[in-house]
Amino acid sequence: MSAPASPSTGPSASPSAAPSAGLLPVLRTELRRGRFLWWWAALVAVQLAGLYVYRWVWQESWADLAQYVRNLAFLTGPLLAALAARHGGRDRRLGAEQLAASVPRSRLQRTVAGLLPVLVCGTAAYLTVWLVAVAAAWPSASAYGRPLVGPVVGDLGAVALFASAGYVLGRLSRSPLLAPLVAVCGYAVLLVWDVPHSSGWAQLVPVTFERHEYRLPAWWTGPAQLAWFGGPAVALVLVTAARRRWAAVVPLVVAVAGAVPLQAAAADGVWRPDPDADRLVCRGSAPELCMRAVHEGRRDEAAGYVLRAAELLDGVPGAPARFEEIPSPWSGPVGTGPGTASFQLVDGRGSSWEPAGRNVEGMRRDAVLRPLLGWECSEDAPAWSEGVLRWAHGRFPGAGGDTASVSMRSGSSEADPAAAAEAAAVLERMGGAERREWLGGYLAARDACDPSAVDAP
């Protein structure tokens, strides 16, 4: 006689039906048979597209990368909430609410078991994108500092909040249009939260809409943001599914404890200046090239322009022997001291404030040549002074004699184009010794802001 069948092997039994099975088998089954792999791929694809479009923003600095990855929450947060809302209403759509309620699990256990796959999907998508971004930024950014982990902790709390809010709404609502409504409302809320970026209230949003260049987050902001975002996520689950709903007070108190210092500190307290970012790292000789520590990864890029510019003044009296990168945008003459020239790095194509067809190579040459040969006292500049820059640009391989098609010096619009073209042509025809002698006098007159001390070439 055959042994009676065990209840655990009956046709209606499943791993999720046994209270001793735990959450891991349920999670494994959901991830293997559900649509979470496709959801993960969609979330990753959207974020990677956002990273690629604005790659010029984050590839050189770990702080910029942390801020921009958080900015991507605007693209994927409401989308994750919409997917979670759809998953939360799955039992109702399939007519399996009574069957799910018959499983020997508490309501809280069933809620957590349903939310967990969505949370794992969103977390995996975020970490995947973060790792891809770190790998892409490593060649440039690793020369200064290491990836920031603190912001990642806060971002994971935001992921939990989006997932739990959407899932709870999906379990409570019977609207077939809930998922798209959740997405639309989520984007609307993030857009409406348009408070001044310096305000403390802006620090309570899971999106960073403004770059805090060369700033690092305070060490406590990661745990505070995890508490602020993660506390409501836990509270939502407890309020809707726990037997003792008053237990939701505990995570809400934790959330308030995280929000208070964030709101009080505002932007200046959360994102603090990095005192080491502007430290100059000098290497080489004749000329010596000094780069800001935060841009040490771009030394080879800058060296190509600096060395070529230095060759133009080889043997010229008063030529600088040291080039220093300056930290701020062009705002007038920079006092770098005798024998020193300043320059600035120029971002590549892709910035939102520049046309796609801008002459990046010309701008990068001009960022070195203009402080080197331009007339610092723009109001006293000779009409032909732009011709010196035109000649210098034309000496770069492939430059074609252009002057970057951009004015980086106030008053250059008043220069005489014909006089500038003639000066550039005369400089080009000069012999080496004659040109060096004239350039020496030009640099001395330029430094003294005395246009009468030098004649046109």
Rosetta blueprint (number, residue, H / E / L):
1 M L
2 S L
3 A L
4 P L
5 A L
6 S L
7 P H
8 S H
9 T H
10 G L
11 P L
12 S L
13 A L
14 S L
15 P H
16 S H
17 A H
18 A L
19 P H
20 S H
21 A H
22 G L
23 L H
24 L H
25 P H
26 V H
27 L H
28 R H
29 T H
30 E H
31 L H
32 R H
33 R H
34 G L
35 R L
36 F H
37 L H
38 W H
39 W H
40 W H
41 A H
42 A H
43 L H
44 V H
45 A H
46 V H
47 Q H
48 L H
49 A H
50 G H
51 L H
52 Y H
53 V H
54 Y L
55 R H
56 W H
57 V H
58 W H
59 Q L
60 E L
61 S L
62 W H
63 A H
64 D H
65 L H
66 A H
67 Q H
68 Y H
69 V H
70 R H
71 N H
72 L L
73 A H
74 F H
75 L H
76 T H
77 G H
78 P H
79 L H
80 L H
81 A H
82 A H
83 L H
84 A H
85 A H
86 R H
87 H H
88 G H
89 G L
90 R H
91 D H
92 R H
93 R H
94 L L
95 G L
96 A L
97 E H
98 Q H
99 L H
100 A H
101 A H
102 S L
103 V L
104 P L
105 R L
106 S L
107 R H
108 L H
109 Q H
110 R H
111 T H
112 V H
113 A H
114 G H
115 L H
116 L H
117 P H
118 V H
119 L H
120 V H
121 C H
122 G H
123 T H
124 A H
125 A H
126 Y H
127 L H
128 T H
129 V H
130 W H
131 L H
132 V H
133 A H
134 V H
135 A H
136 A H
137 A H
138 W H
139 P H
140 S H
141 A H
142 S L
143 A L
144 Y L
145 G L
146 R L
147 P L
148 L L
149 V L
150 G H
151 P H
152 V H
153 V H
154 G H
155 D H
156 L H
157 G H
158 A H
159 V H
160 A H
161 L H
162 F H
163 A H
164 S H
165 A H
166 G H
167 Y H
168 V H
169 L H
170 G H
171 R H
172 L H
173 S L
174 R L
175 S L
176 P L
177 L L
178 L H
179 A H
180 P H
181 L H
182 V H
183 A H
184 V H
185 C H
186 G H
187 Y H
188 A H
189 V H
190 L H
191 L H
192 V H
193 W L
194 D L
195 V L
196 P L
197 H L
198 S L
199 S L
200 G H
201 W H
202 A H
203 Q H
204 L H
205 V L
206 P L
207 V L
208 T L
209 F L
210 E L
211 R L
212 H L
213 E L
214 Y L
215 R E
216 L E
217 P E
218 A L
219 W L
220 W L
221 T H
222 G H
223 P H
224 A H
225 Q H
226 L H
227 A H
228 W H
229 F H
230 G H
231 G H
232 P H
233 A H
234 V H
235 A H
236 L H
237 V H
238 L H
239 V H
240 T H
241 A H
242 A L
243 R L
244 R L
245 R H
246 W H
247 A H
248 A H
249 V H
250 V H
251 P H
252 L H
253 V H
254 V H
255 A H
256 V H
257 A H
258 G H
259 A H
260 V H
261 P H
262 L H
263 Q H
264 A H
265 A H
266 A H
267 A H
268 D H
269 G H
270 V H
271 W E
272 R E
273 P E
274 D L
275 P L
276 D L
277 A L
278 D L
279 R L
280 L E
281 V E
282 C E
283 R E
284 G L
285 S L
286 A L
287 P L
288 E E
289 L E
290 C E
291 M E
292 R E
293 A H
294 V H
295 H H
296 E H
297 G H
298 R H
299 R H
300 D H
301 E H
302 A H
303 A H
304 G H
305 Y H
306 V H
307 L H
308 R H
309 A H
310 A H
311 E H
312 L H
313 L L
314 D L
315 G L
316 V L
317 P L
318 G L
319 A L
320 P L
321 A L
322 R E
323 F E
324 E E
325 E E
326 I L
327 P L
328 S L
329 P L
330 W L
331 S L
332 G L
333 P L
334 V L
335 G L
336 T L
337 G L
338 P L
339 G L
340 T E
341 A E
342 S E
343 F E
344 Q L
345 L L
346 V L
347 D L
348 G L
349 R L
350 G L
351 S L
352 S L
353 W L
354 E L
355 P L
356 A L
357 G L
358 R L
359 N L
360 V H
361 E H
362 G H
363 M H
364 R H
365 R H
366 D H
367 A H
368 V H
369 L H
370 R H
371 P H
372 L H
373 L H
374 G L
375 W L
376 E L
377 C L
378 S H
379 E H
380 D H
381 A L
382 P L
383 A L
384 W L
385 S L
386 E H
387 G H
388 V H
389 L H
390 R H
391 W H
392 A H
393 H H
394 G H
395 R L
396 F L
397 P L
398 G L
399 A L
400 G L
401 G L
402 D L
403 T L
404 A L
405 S L
406 V L
407 S L
408 M L
409 R L
410 S L
411 G L
412 S H
413 S H
414 E H
415 A L
416 D L
417 P H
418 A H
419 A H
420 A H
421 A H
422 E H
423 A H
424 A H
425 A H
426 V H
427 L H
428 E H
429 R H
430 M L
431 G L
432 G H
433 A H
434 E H
435 R H
436 R H
437 E H
438 W H
439 L H
440 G H
441 G H
442 Y H
443 L H
444 A H
445 A H
446 R H
447 D H
448 A H
449 C L
450 D L
451 P H
452 S H
453 A H
454 V L
455 D L
456 A L
457 P L
